Amino acid sequence: MQTTLITTVLAIFYLGVSAEPEFLYKQFRDPERDVFHYGKFPSDFAWGVATASYQIEGAWNEDGKGPSVWDTFAHTPGKTHLNQTGDVTCNSYHKIEEDVKNLQELGVNHYRFSLSWSRIMPKGTPDVINPAGVKYYHDLIDALLAANIQPMVTLFHWDLPQPLMDIGGWENELMHAIFVAYADFCFQEFGGKVTKWITFNEPTVFTVFGYEIGYHAPGMTHLGWGAYRAGHVVLKAHATAYHLYDKKYRPLQHGIVGITLHSRWYEPKSDSEADREAAKRAITGELGWFAHPVFLTGDYPEVAKKLIADKSRAVGLTSSRFPEFTEEEKLMLKGSADFFGLNHYSTSYIEHKADTSLIPNIMADLDYKATEDDSWDRTGSWWLRPVPWGLRKNLNWIKDTYGDIPVYITENGMSENDGPMRLDDMDRVTYYRAYINEILKAQQIDGVNLKGYIAWTLMDNFEWAEGYNERFGLFHVDFEDPQKPRRPRASAKAFAEIIKNNGFLKPNEKSEL
Ligand SMILES: *[C@@H]1O[C@H](CO)[C@@H](O)[C@H](O)[C@H]1NC(C)=O
C-alpha cells in the first residue's frame, strides 16, 4: 500500500511535475534524518556501473580460456538455482560494442569490471598466457577509452582458475606469490591504459561463502577456520600486489590501487548496552577483519582476535583459529591501499547473542545475531532491504575509524526476482535516488572523502548461487533470447539524470546541460 503511494508520488515527479517528494521511504520518517538533500557532487566525481567477469562474459570455454572454480561449481548439479550456469549469461565476451553503447547511454565516466584470471592464464600461472583473452580485455579497454569512460579494473572477483583450487585455493600459502605474479602481469599488460585497480572484491563474502559454508564456489565447508585462513592469504596477497604496483608501476603509470570490502550497516536492535556493544563488535569485527589490517593497524581488530582466541582455547585448541601476522607482514599491510572501495546494499539490526553451542563462524565468534525490520521494504533478495540512512552511517563509521581515506562506493543496487519483463522499475528508481541522496549528505554535510559512486549493475546477469532468479540490472536482459538483448529500465534513465546533474537539482532549478 505504502510502496504504491511512494511509487505514484515519484512517477508524478518523473513526469515533470515539480512535486519532489520530501521523503523517499516514508516508513522511516525521521524528519531530521530522512529529509531530501539538494546539491551537487564535486566536478571530478566518478560515476559508474560495475560488473564481474563470470557474471556477464559467458564464452566459458572459448578461445583458450581455462576453467574457473565457478565453471566447476555451476556445472555441479544442485549448487545453483535450477542448476543454472554462467556458460553464456549476457555473452559480453562477444558484445563489447553494445555494452559500451549502453554505458554511454547512462553517461557514466567509469566502468568497473573484473578480469577473468583463467581467460588470461588458463592454468592460473604466467607460464601459459592466452593471447585471445588478453586481446579481449585490450579491446574492451580501448573501446571504453574511445568513449571517454575510465576503466576501473578488479583483479579478482571470485572466479579463481580451477588448477589453483586443485592445490587448495586461497587456503594454500602459495596463492600469495601466485596472485602477485598474476597482478604483475596485469599491471604490466594493461596498466598503460588502466589507472584504477581493485585487488579483491568482497573477501568476507567469498571466503565465508566459498571456504566456510560452501554456498559459493569452491564449495568448501571448513567451518570455524576456512574463511580465516583463506582471508589471511588474501590479505597478504593484496598487500604485496599493492607494494609491487607502488614501486614498479606507479612511477610510470600514475594509477591508484585499492580493495573493495562489503559491509552492511549494523544498527543496535535496542538501546541496551549489550546490543550497542554487539553492533559495535559486528561492524568492527566483520568490516574490520579486512579493513583494520589495510587501513588502520596492519593487524586484525583486537576484539576479533580476543574472542576467537578465547573460543578456540575453550574447546581445547592449542592455538587460535584466527591466524596471526608477523611484524613484517603488519608493516606491509598497514596503509596498503590508496582508496577504500565499499560495496553496500543494506542494513541489519544487531542484538547480543552469546551461544557456545553454535558452530563457530564470524557471527558466532563475535557473539551477535542479525535481523531485519519487517517494516522495511522487500526486494528480490532476502538479505536486501532498502534502508538508505544505513549507508550514510556506514560511511561515517569508516571516516571516524580509518580517517580521511578516499572512498569509492564500488557497488550499491537493488534486485527483483525473475518474472515477466519489467522495465518500469520505480522501486529501483526510489532505491537509487534515496541511497545516492544519503551519500551526498555524507559527502557535503559529514565531510566524508567520497570520490565516486559505482552502481551494481549495468545489466541483469548471473547472480552466483541465485542464478538468473535475482535481477539487479539498470538494463533488463532477456536470457531466453540467444541475442541476449538489453533494454533500459526506468532506473537507467533516472540514474543517467542524476549523473547528468551531478547530483540533485532543486525542483525549480534548471539543468545546466
Ligand atoms: C538440479 O540438480 C539436482 C541434483 O542433481 C536435481 O535433483 C534437480 O532436479 C536439478 N534441477 C533442475 C531444474 O534440473
The ligand as an ORCA input file, in Angstrom:
! r2SCAN-3c Opt
* xyz 0 1
  C      19.411    -29.865    -10.407
  O      20.240    -30.907     -9.972
  C      19.713    -31.631     -8.885
  C      20.761    -32.607     -8.398
  O      21.168    -33.485     -9.438
  C      18.423    -32.337     -9.328
  O      17.870    -33.034     -8.238
  C      17.449    -31.281     -9.815
  O      16.296    -31.894    -10.340
  C      18.089    -30.395    -10.879
  N      17.178    -29.307    -11.173
  C      16.850    -28.978    -12.403
  C      15.886    -27.825    -12.548
  O      17.291    -29.533    -13.375
*
